């Protein structure tokens, strides 16, 4: 296991390589910068991507980059905007700024940034509301994913705003509530200590007061990850199994493209949790550079399996016409329900004065959703 000093040194070295990225010098020309999206207490930037001729009521995927990355650099590797072209969904890329975190990590362990209605989490929630309002997004099909610190922040968003999301995907990340300070964060990254699985689940339940249904969850990790210990993958699964009711969902082991996939299904035979542990893979997002969507790079590892495509399929975004995973064993499900997530949203009424501009419409929507005073 790498030492704390070694982890810091590696992040610092990677930071030197990407200096200027967060200032827009490396920004993907495919993106549009999100301008007005509320009070932005976390002081994040936001970028959006919309495929040409995006259909009304399209899904939205929120993508959080890892440390020492920009939104654009992570997208070039993981291929979410190119997958959006193929599948017909919009993408939102929140982006960290160096003024918030010197290594461009989302502050997943800072309480003020991972509390409902506060900090970076609220900034991301405001971005989502702005995109949903501006682009007629289907509120029942909003998903979030992230790598490393971005994965841990995605886990926080699923925990504190579960009613917003239909599903999430955590890649080389950590469970919500596992750390509340920088020393704790490094301990958890190394796989040391941390709350019990039941306590982790209770932390999620208390974060929003939500009683379910819960978003479905995809968890990915490399078995040789020395930056974030794979034990965090199991803790994430355990946290969400407790939320779904561990005795009421059944596990099935499958093999897909030579990789083991564990999947948990409910009584309706719906997949609610999946887990991939990629043998021999270090810290990063697994991709298949032959798919025309993704490419290997820093913290994006060409393993011959596309996490982006398979996560999209798990969420119901990818065309399931191709052959899926073959089951090794199937246990009958028993009894827990999970229905499509429907989010109540107060309608934004017509303006009584002059026609409202896009900024005014978004501002009104944020106020109606309680995300802006």
N, C-alpha and C positions, 0 to 999 in steps of 0.2 A: 504494500500500500504506500502511495506517495506521501511524503511528509507535508506539513502545512507550508513550510518555507519553499519546497519545490513547487507546490501548486501555485503559490503567489508568484514565483519567478516565471513560471510558464505563462501565466496570464499577462505579466508585465512584458514578456518578450513578444507575445502575440499582439499586445496593444501597440507596440512600436511598429509592427507590420501594417496595422490598419489605421494609423493616425490620419486624420482627415476624413475618414469614412463617415463619421457621424455629422460632419459639417456639410454633407451633401456632395462631396467631390466624387464619390463612388456610387451615387444614387442611380438606381435602375430607371431608365427613361420610360419604362412601361408604367411606372407608378404616377399617381397624382397625390400631392400633399393634401392632407386633411387640414382645413383651415379652422373654421369656427366649430368647435365641438364642446363648448362649455367652459367651466372655470379651470379645468385642467390642473388640479392641485398637485399632481405628481410631476408636472412639467415635462411630459413626454411629447415626442413628435408622433404623428400618425400618417401613414401612407395607405392608399387604396389602389386596388386593381379591379377593373371591370372588363370582362371580355366584350368584344364587339357584339352588338345585338343581344345583350343579356336579357333574358326573358323576365317579365314581371313576376314578382313573388319568388325570386331565386333564393337559394340558400346563401349563407355567409359563413366563411371560415376566417377565424382570427388566428394569426400566426405570430408567435413570440420567439424572437431570435435568442441565441445563447450569448454568453459572455464573449467579449472581444469580436463581436459580429455586428453588422448592420442589418437592417431589414432586407436590403437588396442582396447583400452577400449570402445571407441564409437562403433567400428565395432562389438565387442562382443554383445553389447546391441542391436543396430539397425539392424545388420545382413546383411550388404551390400555384404560382400564377399560370404556368403552362398547363398544369392539371385543371385549373379553372377554365382555360380555353377549351379543353377537351370535354369537361363535364358540365359547364354552364353554371358556375357559382361566382359570387363576388368574394374578394379577399381584403381583409383589413390587416395591416402590418403596424402595430404599435412599435415605437422605437425608443430605446433608452438614450439619454444624453449624458455626456461625460461629466457635466456639472452635477448630476445626481449620483453617478457611480463611475469611478475612474476607469474601471475595466468594462464598462458598458453592460454590466449585469443588471437585470431587473432585481429590485430589492425584495426578494421573496421571503426573507427572514425578518424584515423590519415591521413591527406591529402596525405602525401608522400607515404603511403602504399596502398592507394585506388585510385591512379591516373594511368591512362594508361601509360605503359612504365616505371613504378617506383615501388620500394619497394616490399612489400609482394605480391601485385597483379602481378607484373612482374615475381616474382619467381614462382607463381602458373602457370602463362601462359607458362613459360619456361618448367616447369614440363610436362604440357599437350603436348607441342610440342615434347618433348623428347619421351614420351610414344607413341604418335601417329606415330612418325617416326620409333621407334624401333619395334613396334608390329602391324604395318599395320592396324591401327584403321580407321574406317569409319568416315571421317571428318564431315559428315552430321548428325552424331548421337553421339554428345558429350553433356553430361548433368552435372549439378552441383547441389549439395545439401549441407546443413549445418544446424547445431543446434545453436541457441543463437548467440554468437559472430561469430561462423562459419556460421550461417545463414545470418547474416548481411554482412559478407565478401563474401558469395556466391551472395548476392544481388548486392554487388559492382562489382563482376566479370561479372555478367550479364549486368550491366550497362556500364562498360568500355570496355568490349570485347563481345558485343552482337553478332557479326558475327561469333564467335567461337562456340556458344552454340545453340542447338536445343531446350533446355528446362532447367528449374531450379526448385528447391523446397526449400522454406525457412520455417524452423521450429522454432517457438518462436524467430524469428529474427526481424530485423528492416529495413526500407526502405533505399536505398542508398541516400546519401545527407542529411540525417536528423540530423547529428551531425558532427562537425569538431574539437571537443576538448573533453577532459575527462569530464569536468563539463556538457557540452551539452549532452554527451553520457548518463550520469546518469539521466539527466532530461528526455531525450527521452525514456529511459528504464522505467521510472516511468509514462510515458504518458503525460508529461508536455511540452507544447510549440511545436515548430517545424514548418517547412515550410508548406505551403498549398499544397494540392494535385497537383494542376497545377504546382506549383514551383518545387515540387519533380519530376514531369515528365520532366520538362524543364531541370533539373539538369542531368537526364539520357540522354536526347537528346544531351546535350552539352558535355557529358563526352567522347564521341567517334566520334561524327559527323555522326553516323549511322542513316539511314532513314527507316530502316525496310527491310525485315520482322523482327519482334521481337520474341525472344524465348518465348515459352509457359511457364506459371508459376503456380506452386502449392504452396499454402500457408496454413500452419498448426499452430494452437495455442491453448493453454488451456485457458478456460474462467476464471480459478482461478489462473492464473500465476501472482505472485506478484514480480517476478524478472524483467520480460519484459512485460509491460502492453499489453493486447490484442488489445488496440487501434492501436498498430503498425501493426497488421494484416490487419485491415481495411485500414490503410494508404498505405500499400504495394499494396493491391488490387486496391485502387484508383490511385496510381502512374501508374500501368501497364494498367488499363482501359483507362487512358488518352492517353497512348502511342498507344494502339490499336484503339482508337477512340471510346469513351464511347457511342456515339449515334449510332454506327455501329455494336455493339455486343449486344447480348441479353442474359439475365440471366435466368437460369433454376434452380429450387430448387429440390433436390433429397434427398432420404433417403437411406443410405447404412449401414447395420449392426446396425441399430438403431441410426446412427449419421447423422445429417444434412450436406449436401454437396451443396454448391452453385457453379454453373459452368456457365461460359460465353462462348458462341459459336459465330463463325463468319458466314458469308454468306454461306460457304461451309459446314456448320454444324460440323465444327471442333472445338473441345474444346481447348480454348486458355488460360483460367485462371480457376482455381478451388480454393475453400476455405473451409477448415474444421475448425470449432471452437468446441473443445471437451469440453462438459459441465463438470465442476468440476475438470478439470485437471490442475495441477500445472505446473511449468516450466520444460519442457523436451520433449522428442520425444515419441509419442504414439506407442506402439507395442502390438502385440498379441503373448504371449509366447507359445501358443499352435500351432503356425504355423511351428515350427521346424527350424525357421530362426533366431528369435530374442529372447531376454530375458530381463526382467526388471532389473534395476540397478540405479545407481546415474544418475539423469537427463534422464533416459530412463524408461518410465512409462507404466506398463502393463494395458492397457485400454480395451483389447479385440478387438482392431482394429489396423491393421498393416499399419502404414504410409509408410513403405518401400515397401511393396507389391503394395499398391494402387498408390504410386508415380510412381513406375515402369510401372504400367498399364497405367497411365495417359500419360507417355512419349512414350508408345507404345512398351515397353520392355517386359511386362508381358503377358502371354498367356491370351487372352480375352475370352477363351472358357467357363469359369465359369460365373455364373449369375452376371451381373453388377448391378449398382445402379438402383433403380426403380424411375422414375420421378414422382414428385407430380404435377408439372405444367410445360408446355413447351411453350415458346413464340417464334414465328417465327423469325429467324435471318434476317438481312437485307443485309448489304453490306460492308464487309471488307475481303480482301483476305489474306491468309497466306499459303505460300508454303514451302516445305521442305527447310531447310537452307543449302545453298551450299557455302562453304568457298573457295575462291581462294587461291591456294597455289603454289608458284613457285616450279617446280620439282627440285629435287636434281640430278644433272647429274652424270654419272659415273666418277670415279677417273681416271685421265690420268696417274697416277703413279702406285705405288704398291697398292694392294687392301686395301681400307680404312677399319679400324676397327670400331666397333660399336660406340666408342666415337667420332671418326672423322665424321661418318655419322650424328650423332646427332648434333655435332657442326656445320656442314655444313647446316643442316636443320634449326637450330636456326638462323644462319646468313641470310639464304635465306628468312626467315620469318620476318627479321628485329628485332629479339629478342636478338641479341648478336652482338657486334662489332667485 
